[in-house]
Structures are given as C-alpha cells and as structure tokens.
Amino acid sequence: MLYPYRVDARFDMDYYCDSHMPLVQRTLKPAIKGVAVDKGLAGGAPGEAPSYVAICHLLFDSVDAFQKAFESGSETILRDIPNYTDIEPVVQISEIMLD
Amino acid sequence: MLYPYRVDARFDMDYYCDSHMPLVQRTLKPAIKGVAVDKGLAGGAPGEAPSYVAICHLLFDSVDAFQKAFESGSETILRDIPNYTDIEPVVQISEIMLD
C-alpha cells in the first residue's frame, strides 16, 4: 500500500504504526507473515518531496493466501483508514525476487 | 527505486537481480546494509496492471551514509540502467518505521 504525497494531506504516522498495523496483523492472521512501514522523507533530487508519505509492505506466502485473508478482513481494515489519513492508497501486489 | 509500469516498456528482471544488484552492492559497500527487489504482479483491482514493474530497496544506516556512498558510486550504477530497462526510475528516500 503506497500513500501518495500531497501537500495538504493528513497522515498520522503514530496511529498508523501503533494502532492500524496491529489491527491489520490481528485481522489477517495467520495468513500474514510480516509487515513493514516506510516513511517517505524525500525524492531523489535535493529538496524534492517524496512520491509517497508512507509505504507499507504486507507479506504473505502467496497471492492466493493474501486474497483469501483479505476477502474476510478487508472491511475491518478499510474502515480504519479515515482514522489516520485522507489519502487514497495505491495498492500493488508484488513478488519478492531478492531479499 | 520504483520503475513505473508502461505497457511497452523493457525491463530485464534476470539481469536486474543477477547483474545490476550485485553491481550496486559492490559499488556502494560498505555503506549499503541490504537490498531487496520486488516484481510488480498486479494492482489492487482485478486485472489491473501494477503501478511499478519493479521496486528495489537499498538499506543504509542513515540518509547521510546513503548520500556519501552514492556520490562516489552513482555514475557506475546509473550507466548500467540501459542494460536492463528503458524506464526512468522514481527515487524515494524513506525511513523504516516498522520492520
């Protein structure tokens, strides 16, 4: 999930890390194998804003495992989003090639 | 580094993982602490293309450590990009909040 940077956007990183991510883990267990959160600091050029204020990574054994877990848990998770942001996240499903 | 998806873009994932990433690690050592590569499979909606065909993560102890290492090594790394893609990557500097 990638949260695009916007100058006037609201994003509560404390709530995201301390409340939302634990909720995600509780809701998607046991399928979810790990989570990570990155906070965007800057783009590549000096003084440039980051493309994303936050990027979170949710790790599953397979796309199928993710989809099954998300089918039953997505409502709980999506309902919590307004509690920390007014940004609509970009969703991307990726395969880990190198780690 | 995020490589935006484009229908007609060229991206050689084998070269990227087997040649480019080892080059990155050799060039930026000892500052670089880890690398990871994700291959974009899909977006969030059924049948949707991923936003990025590839996302790589380079881990450093600090922004300063990254900038110093990249100052001297960037030319070698950037010169190798045409060998695997014609996509211009998006650069984002992030801080790990949760891992």
N, CA and C atoms of all chains as a GROMACS GRO file, in nm:
protein
  594
    1MET      N    1   0.086  -0.116   0.000
    1MET     CA    2   0.000   0.000   0.000
    1MET      C    3   0.091   0.122   0.000
    2LEU      N    4   0.068   0.210  -0.099
    2LEU     CA    5   0.151   0.330  -0.112
    2LEU      C    6   0.059   0.451  -0.100
    3TYR      N    7   0.095   0.543  -0.011
    3TYR     CA    8   0.013   0.662   0.014
    3TYR      C    9   0.077   0.782  -0.053
    4PRO      N   10   0.022   0.826  -0.169
    4PRO     CA   11   0.082   0.936  -0.245
    4PRO      C   12   0.092   1.064  -0.163
    5TYR      N   13   0.207   1.128  -0.173
    5TYR     CA   14   0.230   1.257  -0.107
    5TYR      C   15   0.138   1.363  -0.166
    6ARG      N   16   0.081   1.445  -0.079
    6ARG     CA   17   0.004   1.563  -0.121
    6ARG      C   18   0.030   1.667  -0.015
    7VAL      N   19   0.053   1.791  -0.058
    7VAL     CA   20   0.100   1.896   0.032
    7VAL      C   21   0.008   1.915   0.154
    8ASP      N   22  -0.122   1.907   0.132
    8ASP     CA   23  -0.217   1.935   0.240
    8ASP      C   24  -0.279   1.806   0.297
    9ALA      N   25  -0.217   1.693   0.269
    9ALA     CA   26  -0.276   1.567   0.314
    9ALA      C   27  -0.254   1.546   0.463
   10ARG      N   28  -0.340   1.465   0.520
   10ARG     CA   29  -0.332   1.428   0.661
   10ARG      C   30  -0.284   1.284   0.666
   11PHE      N   31  -0.180   1.259   0.746
   11PHE     CA   32  -0.134   1.121   0.768
   11PHE      C   33  -0.074   1.112   0.907
   12ASP      N   34  -0.138   1.033   0.993
   12ASP     CA   35  -0.095   1.021   1.132
   12ASP      C   36  -0.009   0.895   1.145
   13MET      N   37   0.125   0.916   1.135
   13MET     CA   38   0.218   0.804   1.133
   13MET      C   39   0.215   0.726   1.265
   14ASP      N   40   0.197   0.796   1.377
   14ASP     CA   41   0.191   0.727   1.507
   14ASP      C   42   0.072   0.632   1.511
   15TYR      N   43  -0.044   0.683   1.472
   15TYR     CA   44  -0.163   0.598   1.470
   15TYR      C   45  -0.143   0.480   1.374
   16TYR      N   46  -0.084   0.511   1.261
   16TYR     CA   47  -0.064   0.408   1.158
   16TYR      C   48   0.021   0.292   1.212
   17CYS      N   49   0.132   0.326   1.275
   17CYS     CA   50   0.225   0.222   1.324
   17CYS      C   51   0.173   0.156   1.453
   18ASP      N   52   0.114   0.236   1.542
   18ASP     CA   53   0.080   0.185   1.676
   18ASP      C   54  -0.059   0.123   1.683
   19SER      N   55  -0.151   0.166   1.595
   19SER     CA   56  -0.288   0.113   1.602
   19SER      C   57  -0.331   0.041   1.474
   20HIS      N   58  -0.306   0.106   1.359
   20HIS     CA   59  -0.357   0.044   1.235
   20HIS      C   60  -0.283  -0.085   1.201
   21MET      N   61  -0.151  -0.083   1.207
   21MET     CA   62  -0.076  -0.203   1.168
   21MET      C   63  -0.104  -0.321   1.261
   22PRO      N   64  -0.111  -0.300   1.394
   22PRO     CA   65  -0.152  -0.411   1.481
   22PRO      C   66  -0.292  -0.464   1.445
   23LEU      N   67  -0.383  -0.374   1.407
   23LEU     CA   68  -0.517  -0.416   1.362
   23LEU      C   69  -0.507  -0.503   1.237
   24VAL      N   70  -0.423  -0.460   1.142
   24VAL     CA   71  -0.403  -0.536   1.019
   24VAL      C   72  -0.350  -0.676   1.052
   25GLN      N   73  -0.254  -0.682   1.142
   25GLN     CA   74  -0.194  -0.811   1.177
   25GLN      C   75  -0.295  -0.903   1.247
   26ARG      N   76  -0.373  -0.844   1.340
   26ARG     CA   77  -0.476  -0.924   1.409
   26ARG      C   78  -0.580  -0.976   1.310
   27THR      N   79  -0.617  -0.888   1.217
   27THR     CA   80  -0.728  -0.921   1.126
   27THR      C   81  -0.687  -1.024   1.021
   28LEU      N   82  -0.562  -1.019   0.976
   28LEU     CA   83  -0.519  -1.106   0.866
   28LEU      C   84  -0.441  -1.228   0.912
   29LYS      N   85  -0.427  -1.247   1.043
   29LYS     CA   86  -0.357  -1.366   1.091
   29LYS      C   87  -0.444  -1.489   1.071
   30PRO      N   88  -0.392  -1.607   1.049
   30PRO     CA   89  -0.248  -1.637   1.049
   30PRO      C   90  -0.183  -1.623   0.912
   31ALA      N   91  -0.259  -1.578   0.811
   31ALA     CA   92  -0.203  -1.573   0.675
   31ALA      C   93  -0.088  -1.473   0.663
   32ILE      N   94  -0.097  -1.361   0.735
   32ILE     CA   95   0.004  -1.255   0.720
   32ILE      C   96   0.134  -1.297   0.789
   33LYS      N   97   0.243  -1.285   0.716
   33LYS     CA   98   0.372  -1.334   0.764
   33LYS      C   99   0.465  -1.224   0.812
   34GLY      N  100   0.429  -1.099   0.783
   34GLY     CA  101   0.515  -0.990   0.827
   34GLY      C  102   0.463  -0.857   0.776
   35VAL      N  103   0.500  -0.749   0.844
   35VAL     CA  104   0.464  -0.615   0.799
   35VAL      C  105   0.586  -0.524   0.812
   36ALA      N  106   0.588  -0.422   0.729
   36ALA     CA  107   0.692  -0.320   0.739
   36ALA      C  108   0.630  -0.188   0.697
   37VAL      N  109   0.680  -0.080   0.757
   37VAL     CA  110   0.631   0.054   0.723
   37VAL      C  111   0.750   0.146   0.696
   38ASP      N  112   0.745   0.213   0.582
   38ASP     CA  113   0.846   0.314   0.548
   38ASP      C  114   0.779   0.452   0.547
   39LYS      N  115   0.850   0.548   0.602
   39LYS     CA  116   0.802   0.687   0.600
   39LYS      C  117   0.880   0.764   0.493
   40GLY      N  118   0.811   0.825   0.398
   40GLY     CA  119   0.877   0.899   0.291
   40GLY      C  120   0.942   1.026   0.343
   41LEU      N  121   1.070   1.043   0.314
   41LEU     CA  122   1.144   1.162   0.358
   41LEU      C  123   1.165   1.261   0.244
   42ALA      N  124   1.201   1.210   0.127
   42ALA     CA  125   1.238   1.297   0.016
   42ALA      C  126   1.238   1.219  -0.114
   43GLY      N  127   1.238   1.293  -0.224
   43GLY     CA  128   1.257   1.232  -0.355
   43GLY      C  129   1.405   1.219  -0.385
   44GLY      N  130   1.440   1.202  -0.510
   44GLY     CA  131   1.580   1.183  -0.546
   44GLY      C  132   1.656   1.314  -0.562
   45ALA      N  133   1.586   1.420  -0.601
   45ALA     CA  134   1.652   1.549  -0.622
   45ALA      C  135   1.654   1.629  -0.492
   46PRO      N  136   1.755   1.716  -0.473
   46PRO     CA  137   1.762   1.795  -0.350
   46PRO      C  138   1.634   1.878  -0.329
   47GLY      N  139   1.576   1.868  -0.211
   47GLY     CA  140   1.459   1.947  -0.177
   47GLY      C  141   1.327   1.894  -0.233
   48GLU      N  142   1.333   1.785  -0.308
   48GLU     CA  143   1.213   1.728  -0.370
   48GLU      C  144   1.130   1.651  -0.267
   49ALA      N  145   0.997   1.666  -0.272
   49ALA     CA  146   0.910   1.591  -0.182
   49ALA      C  147   0.911   1.443  -0.222
   50PRO      N  148   0.884   1.354  -0.126
   50PRO     CA  149   0.877   1.213  -0.160
   50PRO      C  150   0.752   1.186  -0.246
   51SER      N  151   0.755   1.080  -0.326
   51SER     CA  152   0.635   1.042  -0.402
   51SER      C  153   0.527   0.991  -0.308
   52TYR      N  154   0.569   0.927  -0.200
   52TYR     CA  155   0.474   0.867  -0.105
   52TYR      C  156   0.510   0.907   0.038
   53VAL      N  157   0.410   0.946   0.116
   53VAL     CA  158   0.437   0.979   0.256
   53VAL      C  159   0.458   0.853   0.338
   54ALA      N  160   0.397   0.744   0.292
   54ALA     CA  161   0.413   0.617   0.363
   54ALA      C  162   0.396   0.503   0.265
   55ILE      N  163   0.474   0.398   0.288
   55ILE     CA  164   0.460   0.275   0.210
   55ILE      C  165   0.458   0.161   0.310
   56CYS      N  166   0.355   0.078   0.306
   56CYS     CA  167   0.360  -0.038   0.392
   56CYS      C  168   0.364  -0.165   0.310
   57HIS      N  169   0.431  -0.264   0.364
   57HIS     CA  170   0.450  -0.393   0.298
   57HIS      C  171   0.384  -0.499   0.384
   58LEU      N  172   0.296  -0.575   0.324
   58LEU     CA  173   0.232  -0.688   0.393
   58LEU      C  174   0.279  -0.815   0.323
   59LEU      N  175   0.333  -0.906   0.402
   59LEU     CA  176   0.395  -1.026   0.345
   59LEU      C  177   0.305  -1.148   0.363
   60PHE      N  178   0.283  -1.218   0.251
   60PHE     CA  179   0.205  -1.342   0.253
   60PHE      C  180   0.283  -1.450   0.177
   61ASP      N  181   0.242  -1.576   0.199
   61ASP     CA  182   0.309  -1.686   0.129
   61ASP      C  183   0.276  -1.687  -0.020
   62SER      N  184   0.158  -1.636  -0.057
   62SER     CA  185   0.116  -1.639  -0.197
   62SER      C  186   0.009  -1.533  -0.220
   63VAL      N  187  -0.015  -1.503  -0.346
   63VAL     CA  188  -0.123  -1.410  -0.381
   63VAL      C  189  -0.256  -1.467  -0.333
   64ASP      N  190  -0.271  -1.597  -0.350
   64ASP     CA  191  -0.394  -1.665  -0.309
   64ASP      C  192  -0.418  -1.649  -0.158
   65ALA      N  193  -0.313  -1.668  -0.080
   65ALA     CA  194  -0.325  -1.655   0.066
   65ALA      C  195  -0.364  -1.512   0.104
   66PHE      N  196  -0.306  -1.415   0.034
   66PHE     CA  197  -0.341  -1.274   0.058
   66PHE      C  198  -0.488  -1.251   0.026
   67GLN      N  199  -0.531  -1.296  -0.091
   67GLN     CA  200  -0.668  -1.269  -0.135
   67GLN      C  201  -0.771  -1.331  -0.042
   68LYS      N  202  -0.744  -1.453   0.001
   68LYS     CA  203  -0.838  -1.521   0.092
   68LYS      C  204  -0.846  -1.448   0.226
   69ALA      N  205  -0.731  -1.408   0.279
   69ALA     CA  206  -0.730  -1.338   0.408
   69ALA      C  207  -0.798  -1.203   0.396
   70PHE      N  208  -0.774  -1.136   0.282
   70PHE     CA  209  -0.826  -1.001   0.264
   70PHE      C  210  -0.977  -1.002   0.238
   71GLU      N  211  -1.025  -1.107   0.175
   71GLU     CA  212  -1.170  -1.122   0.149
   71GLU      C  213  -1.251  -1.108   0.277
   72SER      N  214  -1.201  -1.174   0.382
   72SER     CA  215  -1.281  -1.173   0.505
   72SER      C  216  -1.243  -1.057   0.597
   73GLY      N  217  -1.121  -1.002   0.580
   73GLY     CA  218  -1.076  -0.900   0.675
   73GLY      C  219  -1.076  -0.757   0.621
   74SER      N  220  -1.102  -0.740   0.494
   74SER     CA  221  -1.081  -0.608   0.433
   74SER      C  222  -1.173  -0.502   0.492
   75GLU      N  223  -1.295  -0.538   0.527
   75GLU     CA  224  -1.390  -0.436   0.574
   75GLU      C  225  -1.339  -0.370   0.703
   76THR      N  226  -1.294  -0.452   0.796
   76THR     CA  227  -1.239  -0.401   0.923
   76THR      C  228  -1.120  -0.307   0.897
   77ILE      N  229  -1.034  -0.347   0.804
   77ILE     CA  230  -0.913  -0.270   0.776
   77ILE      C  231  -0.946  -0.139   0.705
   78LEU      N  232  -1.029  -0.148   0.601
   78LEU     CA  233  -1.061  -0.029   0.521
   78LEU      C  234  -1.137   0.075   0.604
   79ARG      N  235  -1.220   0.026   0.698
   79ARG     CA  236  -1.298   0.117   0.782
   79ARG      C  237  -1.209   0.200   0.874
   80ASP      N  238  -1.088   0.151   0.901
   80ASP     CA  239  -0.996   0.222   0.992
   80ASP      C  240  -0.915   0.331   0.920
   81ILE      N  241  -0.912   0.328   0.788
   81ILE     CA  242  -0.826   0.421   0.712
   81ILE      C  243  -0.854   0.569   0.745
   82PRO      N  244  -0.981   0.613   0.750
   82PRO     CA  245  -1.007   0.756   0.781
   82PRO      C  246  -0.952   0.799   0.917
   83ASN      N  247  -0.924   0.705   1.005
   83ASN     CA  248  -0.868   0.739   1.136
   83ASN      C  249  -0.725   0.791   1.129
   84TYR      N  250  -0.655   0.765   1.018
   84TYR     CA  251  -0.517   0.814   1.011
   84TYR      C  252  -0.486   0.894   0.884
   85THR      N  253  -0.572   0.886   0.782
   85THR     CA  254  -0.538   0.960   0.660
   85THR      C  255  -0.659   0.994   0.576
   86ASP      N  256  -0.644   1.096   0.492
   86ASP     CA  257  -0.744   1.128   0.390
   86ASP      C  258  -0.689   1.098   0.251
   87ILE      N  259  -0.578   1.023   0.247
   87ILE     CA  260  -0.516   0.986   0.119
   87ILE      C  261  -0.572   0.851   0.074
   88GLU      N  262  -0.600   0.838  -0.054
   88GLU     CA  263  -0.641   0.708  -0.106
   88GLU      C  264  -0.515   0.630  -0.145
   89PRO      N  265  -0.492   0.516  -0.081
   89PRO     CA  266  -0.368   0.444  -0.110
   89PRO      C  267  -0.370   0.374  -0.247
   90VAL      N  268  -0.251   0.360  -0.302
   90VAL     CA  269  -0.229   0.281  -0.423
   90VAL      C  270  -0.195   0.140  -0.377
   91VAL      N  271  -0.260   0.041  -0.436
   91VAL     CA  272  -0.233  -0.098  -0.397
   91VAL      C  273  -0.150  -0.164  -0.505
   92GLN      N  274  -0.047  -0.233  -0.464
   92GLN     CA  275   0.032  -0.310  -0.559
   92GLN      C  276   0.062  -0.447  -0.500
   93ILE      N  277   0.042  -0.549  -0.581
   93ILE     CA  278   0.078  -0.685  -0.541
   93ILE      C  279   0.210  -0.720  -0.608
   94SER      N  280   0.309  -0.755  -0.527
   94SER     CA  281   0.442  -0.783  -0.580
   94SER      C  282   0.490  -0.920  -0.535
   95GLU      N  283   0.586  -0.970  -0.611
   95GLU     CA  284   0.655  -1.095  -0.572
   95GLU      C  285   0.796  -1.058  -0.532
   96ILE      N  286   0.842  -1.112  -0.420
   96ILE     CA  287   0.978  -1.083  -0.375
   96ILE      C  288   1.077  -1.165  -0.459
   97MET      N  289   1.166  -1.096  -0.528
   97MET     CA  290   1.263  -1.163  -0.615
   97MET      C  291   1.397  -1.179  -0.542
   98LEU      N  292   1.425  -1.082  -0.455
   98LEU     CA  293   1.556  -1.078  -0.388
   98LEU      C  294   1.531  -1.016  -0.251
   99ASP      N  295   1.588  -1.077  -0.148
   99ASP     CA  296   1.563  -1.022  -0.014
   99ASP      C  297   1.682  -1.055   0.077
  100MET      N  298   1.403   0.270  -0.531
  100MET     CA  299   1.388   0.298  -0.672
  100MET      C  300   1.263   0.225  -0.719
  101LEU      N  301   1.173   0.303  -0.783
  101LEU     CA  302   1.047   0.243  -0.831
  101LEU      C  303   1.042   0.262  -0.982
  102TYR      N  304   1.017   0.154  -1.054
  102TYR     CA  305   1.014   0.157  -1.200
  102TYR      C  306   0.870   0.153  -1.248
  103PRO      N  307   0.814   0.270  -1.289
  103PRO     CA  308   0.672   0.275  -1.328
  103PRO      C  309   0.640   0.179  -1.443
  104TYR      N  310   0.528   0.112  -1.428
  104TYR     CA  311   0.479   0.022  -1.534
  104TYR      C  312   0.442   0.102  -1.658
  105ARG      N  313   0.477   0.048  -1.772
  105ARG     CA  314   0.434   0.104  -1.900
  105ARG      C  315   0.418  -0.015  -1.993
  106VAL      N  316   0.311  -0.014  -2.072
  106VAL     CA  317   0.273  -0.132  -2.148
  106VAL      C  318   0.386  -0.182  -2.239
  107ASP      N  319   0.458  -0.090  -2.300
  107ASP     CA  320   0.561  -0.128  -2.397
  107ASP      C  321   0.702  -0.115  -2.341
  108ALA      N  322   0.713  -0.108  -2.210
  108ALA     CA  323   0.846  -0.087  -2.151
  108ALA      C  324   0.927  -0.215  -2.152
  109ARG      N  325   1.057  -0.197  -2.147
  109ARG     CA  326   1.152  -0.307  -2.142
  109ARG      C  327   1.206  -0.313  -2.000
  110PHE      N  328   1.204  -0.431  -1.939
  110PHE     CA  329   1.265  -0.449  -1.808
  110PHE      C  330   1.312  -0.594  -1.796
  111ASP      N  331   1.442  -0.613  -1.786
  111ASP     CA  332   1.501  -0.746  -1.779
  111ASP      C  333   1.525  -0.783  -1.632
  112MET      N  334   1.428  -0.853  -1.573
  112MET     CA  335   1.434  -0.884  -1.430
  112MET      C  336   1.553  -0.975  -1.395
  113ASP      N  337   1.587  -1.067  -1.487
  113ASP     CA  338   1.702  -1.155  -1.461
  113ASP      C  339   1.830  -1.073  -1.451
  114TYR      N  340   1.851  -0.985  -1.549
  114TYR     CA  341   1.971  -0.901  -1.547
  114TYR      C  342   1.972  -0.814  -1.422
  115TYR      N  343   1.853  -0.762  -1.389
  115TYR     CA  344   1.842  -0.670  -1.274
  115TYR      C  345   1.887  -0.740  -1.145
  116CYS      N  346   1.834  -0.862  -1.123
  116CYS     CA  347   1.865  -0.934  -0.999
  116CYS      C  348   2.005  -0.996  -1.001
  117ASP      N  349   2.046  -1.048  -1.117
  117ASP     CA  350   2.170  -1.126  -1.122
  117ASP      C  351   2.293  -1.042  -1.152
  118SER      N  352   2.277  -0.927  -1.217
  118SER     CA  353   2.393  -0.845  -1.253
  118SER      C  354   2.388  -0.705  -1.193
  119HIS      N  355   2.274  -0.638  -1.208
  119HIS     CA  356   2.270  -0.499  -1.161
  119HIS      C  357   2.278  -0.491  -1.009
  120MET      N  358   2.200  -0.570  -0.938
  120MET     CA  359   2.200  -0.558  -0.792
  120MET      C  360   2.336  -0.596  -0.732
  121PRO      N  361   2.401  -0.703  -0.780
  121PRO     CA  362   2.538  -0.727  -0.732
  121PRO      C  363   2.633  -0.610  -0.759
  122LEU      N  364   2.617  -0.544  -0.875
  122LEU     CA  365   2.698  -0.426  -0.906
  122LEU      C  366   2.671  -0.314  -0.805
  123VAL      N  367   2.543  -0.295  -0.774
  123VAL     CA  368   2.504  -0.192  -0.676
  123VAL      C  369   2.570  -0.223  -0.541
  124GLN      N  370   2.565  -0.348  -0.502
  124GLN     CA  371   2.621  -0.385  -0.371
  124GLN      C  372   2.773  -0.368  -0.368
  125ARG      N  373   2.839  -0.409  -0.477
  125ARG     CA  374   2.985  -0.392  -0.484
  125ARG      C  375   3.023  -0.244  -0.481
  126THR      N  376   2.946  -0.164  -0.553
  126THR     CA  377   2.980  -0.023  -0.570
  126THR      C  378   2.955   0.058  -0.441
  127LEU      N  379   2.851   0.022  -0.368
  127LEU     CA  380   2.812   0.104  -0.251
  127LEU      C  381   2.860   0.045  -0.118
  128LYS      N  382   2.933  -0.065  -0.123
  128LYS     CA  383   2.983  -0.120   0.003
  128LYS      C  384   3.094  -0.031   0.056
  129PRO      N  385   3.118  -0.023   0.186
  129PRO     CA  386   3.049  -0.099   0.290
  129PRO      C  387   2.925  -0.028   0.345
  130ALA      N  388   2.888   0.087   0.285
  130ALA     CA  389   2.775   0.165   0.341
  130ALA      C  390   2.643   0.090   0.327
  131ILE      N  391   2.626   0.017   0.217
  131ILE     CA  392   2.497  -0.048   0.192
  131ILE      C  393   2.480  -0.170   0.283
  132LYS      N  394   2.364  -0.174   0.349
  132LYS     CA  395   2.342  -0.277   0.451
  132LYS      C  396   2.249  -0.388   0.405
  133GLY      N  397   2.185  -0.368   0.291
  133GLY     CA  398   2.095  -0.473   0.241
  133GLY      C  399   2.024  -0.426   0.116
  134VAL      N  400   1.979  -0.522   0.036
  134VAL     CA  401   1.900  -0.491  -0.083
  134VAL      C  402   1.782  -0.586  -0.090
  135ALA      N  403   1.676  -0.541  -0.155
  135ALA     CA  404   1.561  -0.627  -0.181
  135ALA      C  405   1.500  -0.583  -0.313
  136VAL      N  406   1.442  -0.678  -0.385
  136VAL     CA  407   1.378  -0.648  -0.512
  136VAL      C  408   1.239  -0.711  -0.515
  137ASP      N  409   1.140  -0.629  -0.548
  137ASP     CA  410   1.003  -0.677  -0.567
  137ASP      C  411   0.966  -0.664  -0.714
  138LYS      N  412   0.898  -0.766  -0.764
  138LYS     CA  413   0.847  -0.763  -0.902
  138LYS      C  414   0.698  -0.736  -0.898
  139GLY      N  415   0.651  -0.631  -0.966
  139GLY     CA  416   0.509  -0.598  -0.966
  139GLY      C  417   0.428  -0.699  -1.043
  140LEU      N  418   0.322  -0.752  -0.979
  140LEU     CA  419   0.236  -0.851  -1.044
  140LEU      C  420   0.103  -0.789  -1.087
  141ALA      N  421   0.045  -0.704  -1.002
  141ALA     CA  422  -0.089  -0.653  -1.029
  141ALA      C  423  -0.117  -0.534  -0.939
  142GLY      N  424  -0.220  -0.459  -0.975
  142GLY     CA  425  -0.270  -0.354  -0.888
  142GLY      C  426  -0.370  -0.412  -0.790
  143GLY      N  427  -0.450  -0.325  -0.731
  143GLY     CA  428  -0.544  -0.372  -0.630
  143GLY      C  429  -0.674  -0.427  -0.689
  144ALA      N  430  -0.713  -0.375  -0.806
  144ALA     CA  431  -0.838  -0.419  -0.868
  144ALA      C  432  -0.812  -0.540  -0.958
  145PRO      N  433  -0.912  -0.625  -0.977
  145PRO     CA  434  -0.892  -0.744  -1.061
  145PRO      C  435  -0.851  -0.705  -1.204
  146GLY      N  436  -0.744  -0.768  -1.252
  146GLY     CA  437  -0.697  -0.742  -1.388
  146GLY      C  438  -0.619  -0.613  -1.406
  147GLU      N  439  -0.602  -0.536  -1.299
  147GLU     CA  440  -0.531  -0.408  -1.309
  147GLU      C  441  -0.380  -0.431  -1.313
  148ALA      N  442  -0.311  -0.354  -1.399
  148ALA     CA  443  -0.165  -0.363  -1.406
  148ALA      C  444  -0.104  -0.305  -1.278
  149PRO      N  445   0.016  -0.351  -1.242
  149PRO     CA  446   0.082  -0.292  -1.124
  149PRO      C  447   0.125  -0.149  -1.155
  150SER      N  448   0.136  -0.066  -1.052
  150SER     CA  449   0.188   0.069  -1.072
  150SER      C  450   0.336   0.064  -1.112
  151TYR      N  451   0.408  -0.034  -1.058
  151TYR     CA  452   0.552  -0.044  -1.083
  151TYR      C  453   0.588  -0.187  -1.124
  152VAL      N  454   0.669  -0.201  -1.228
  152VAL     CA  455   0.713  -0.335  -1.268
  152VAL      C  456   0.817  -0.389  -1.172
  153ALA      N  457   0.890  -0.299  -1.110
  153ALA     CA  458   0.992  -0.341  -1.014
  153ALA      C  459   1.012  -0.231  -0.910
  154ILE      N  460   1.037  -0.274  -0.788
  154ILE     CA  461   1.071  -0.180  -0.681
  154ILE      C  462   1.193  -0.239  -0.611
  155CYS      N  463   1.299  -0.162  -0.600
  155CYS     CA  464   1.411  -0.213  -0.521
  155CYS      C  465   1.434  -0.124  -0.400
  156HIS      N  466   1.480  -0.187  -0.295
  156HIS     CA  467   1.502  -0.122  -0.167
  156HIS      C  468   1.651  -0.133  -0.136
  157LEU      N  469   1.714  -0.021  -0.111
  157LEU     CA  470   1.855  -0.021  -0.070
  157LEU      C  471   1.859   0.032   0.073
  158LEU      N  472   1.921  -0.044   0.159
  158LEU     CA  473   1.920  -0.009   0.302
  158LEU      C  474   2.054   0.050   0.347
  159PHE      N  475   2.044   0.164   0.414
  159PHE     CA  476   2.162   0.231   0.469
  159PHE      C  477   2.135   0.269   0.615
  160ASP      N  478   2.241   0.296   0.689
  160ASP     CA  479   2.224   0.335   0.829
  160ASP      C  480   2.162   0.473   0.843
  161SER      N  481   2.184   0.559   0.744
  161SER     CA  482   2.132   0.696   0.752
  161SER      C  483   2.126   0.756   0.612
  162VAL      N  484   2.053   0.865   0.598
  162VAL     CA  485   2.046   0.937   0.471
  162VAL      C  486   2.186   0.986   0.433
  163ASP      N  487   2.259   1.031   0.533
  163ASP     CA  488   2.394   1.079   0.511
  163ASP      C  489   2.485   0.970   0.454
  164ALA      N  490   2.474   0.851   0.512
  164ALA     CA  491   2.556   0.738   0.465
  164ALA      C  492   2.521   0.703   0.320
  165PHE      N  493   2.391   0.709   0.288
  165PHE     CA  494   2.347   0.684   0.150
  165PHE      C  495   2.405   0.788   0.056
  166GLN      N  496   2.391   0.915   0.093
  166GLN     CA  497   2.434   1.022   0.004
  166GLN      C  498   2.584   1.018  -0.022
  167LYS      N  499   2.661   0.990   0.083
  167LYS     CA  500   2.807   0.982   0.067
  167LYS      C  501   2.845   0.867  -0.025
  168ALA      N  502   2.782   0.751  -0.004
  168ALA     CA  503   2.813   0.634  -0.087
  168ALA      C  504   2.771   0.657  -0.232
  169PHE      N  505   2.657   0.722  -0.249
  169PHE     CA  506   2.602   0.741  -0.383
  169PHE      C  507   2.679   0.847  -0.460
  170GLU      N  508   2.732   0.943  -0.389
  170GLU     CA  509   2.812   1.049  -0.452
  170GLU      C  510   2.926   0.990  -0.535
  171SER      N  511   2.993   0.891  -0.477
  171SER     CA  512   3.108   0.836  -0.547
  171SER      C  513   3.070   0.719  -0.637
  172GLY      N  514   2.957   0.654  -0.611
  172GLY     CA  515   2.925   0.534  -0.687
  172GLY      C  516   2.815   0.549  -0.790
  173SER      N  517   2.750   0.665  -0.792
  173SER     CA  518   2.629   0.676  -0.874
  173SER      C  519   2.657   0.661  -1.023
  174GLU      N  520   2.772   0.709  -1.069
  174GLU     CA  521   2.798   0.705  -1.213
  174GLU      C  522   2.802   0.561  -1.264
  175THR      N  523   2.872   0.475  -1.192
  175THR     CA  524   2.881   0.333  -1.228
  175THR      C  525   2.743   0.269  -1.233
  176ILE      N  526   2.661   0.303  -1.134
  176ILE     CA  527   2.528   0.242  -1.124
  176ILE      C  528   2.436   0.295  -1.233
  177LEU      N  529   2.432   0.425  -1.250
  177LEU     CA  530   2.341   0.485  -1.348
  177LEU      C  531   2.375   0.442  -1.490
  178ARG      N  532   2.503   0.424  -1.517
  178ARG     CA  533   2.548   0.383  -1.652
  178ARG      C  534   2.498   0.244  -1.688
  179ASP      N  535   2.468   0.163  -1.586
  179ASP     CA  536   2.423   0.025  -1.611
  179ASP      C  537   2.272   0.016  -1.638
  180ILE      N  538   2.197   0.121  -1.606
  180ILE     CA  539   2.050   0.116  -1.618
  180ILE      C  540   2.002   0.077  -1.759
  181PRO      N  541   2.058   0.137  -1.868
  181PRO     CA  542   2.009   0.099  -2.002
  181PRO      C  543   2.028  -0.049  -2.034
  182ASN      N  544   2.114  -0.118  -1.960
  182ASN     CA  545   2.133  -0.261  -1.984
  182ASN      C  546   2.013  -0.346  -1.944
  183TYR      N  547   1.923  -0.291  -1.862
  183TYR     CA  548   1.807  -0.372  -1.824
  183TYR      C  549   1.673  -0.303  -1.844
  184THR      N  550   1.672  -0.170  -1.865
  184THR     CA  551   1.541  -0.106  -1.881
  184THR      C  552   1.549   0.025  -1.958
  185ASP      N  553   1.436   0.064  -2.014
  185ASP     CA  554   1.422   0.197  -2.075
  185ASP      C  555   1.327   0.283  -1.990
  186ILE      N  556   1.299   0.238  -1.870
  186ILE     CA  557   1.212   0.312  -1.778
  186ILE      C  558   1.296   0.404  -1.690
  187GLU      N  559   1.249   0.526  -1.671
  187GLU     CA  560   1.318   0.615  -1.577
  187GLU      C  561   1.265   0.590  -1.436
  188PRO      N  562   1.351   0.546  -1.344
  188PRO     CA  563   1.301   0.513  -1.211
  188PRO      C  564   1.265   0.637  -1.128
  189VAL      N  565   1.170   0.617  -1.040
  189VAL     CA  566   1.134   0.717  -0.939
  189VAL      C  567   1.218   0.686  -0.815
  190VAL      N  568   1.280   0.789  -0.761
  190VAL     CA  569   1.364   0.768  -0.643
  190VAL      C  570   1.291   0.820  -0.520
  191GLN      N  571   1.290   0.742  -0.417
  191GLN     CA  572   1.232   0.789  -0.291
  191GLN      C  573   1.324   0.749  -0.176
  192ILE      N  574   1.348   0.844  -0.087
  192ILE     CA  575   1.426   0.817   0.034
  192ILE      C  576   1.328   0.803   0.149
  193SER      N  577   1.332   0.689   0.216
  193SER     CA  578   1.238   0.661   0.324
  193SER      C  579   1.312   0.623   0.451
  194GLU      N  580   1.240   0.640   0.560
  194GLU     CA  581   1.290   0.593   0.690
  194GLU      C  582   1.205   0.474   0.732
  195ILE      N  583   1.270   0.368   0.777
  195ILE     CA  584   1.196   0.249   0.822
  195ILE      C  585   1.136   0.278   0.959
  196MET      N  586   1.004   0.270   0.968
  196MET     CA  587   0.935   0.296   1.095
  196MET      C  588   0.903   0.166   1.167
  197LEU      N  589   0.880   0.062   1.089
  197LEU     CA  590   0.835  -0.067   1.144
  197LEU      C  591   0.890  -0.173   1.051
  198ASP      N  592   0.948  -0.278   1.110
  198ASP     CA  593   1.006  -0.383   1.026
  198ASP      C  594   1.002  -0.516   1.098
   0.00000   0.00000   0.00000
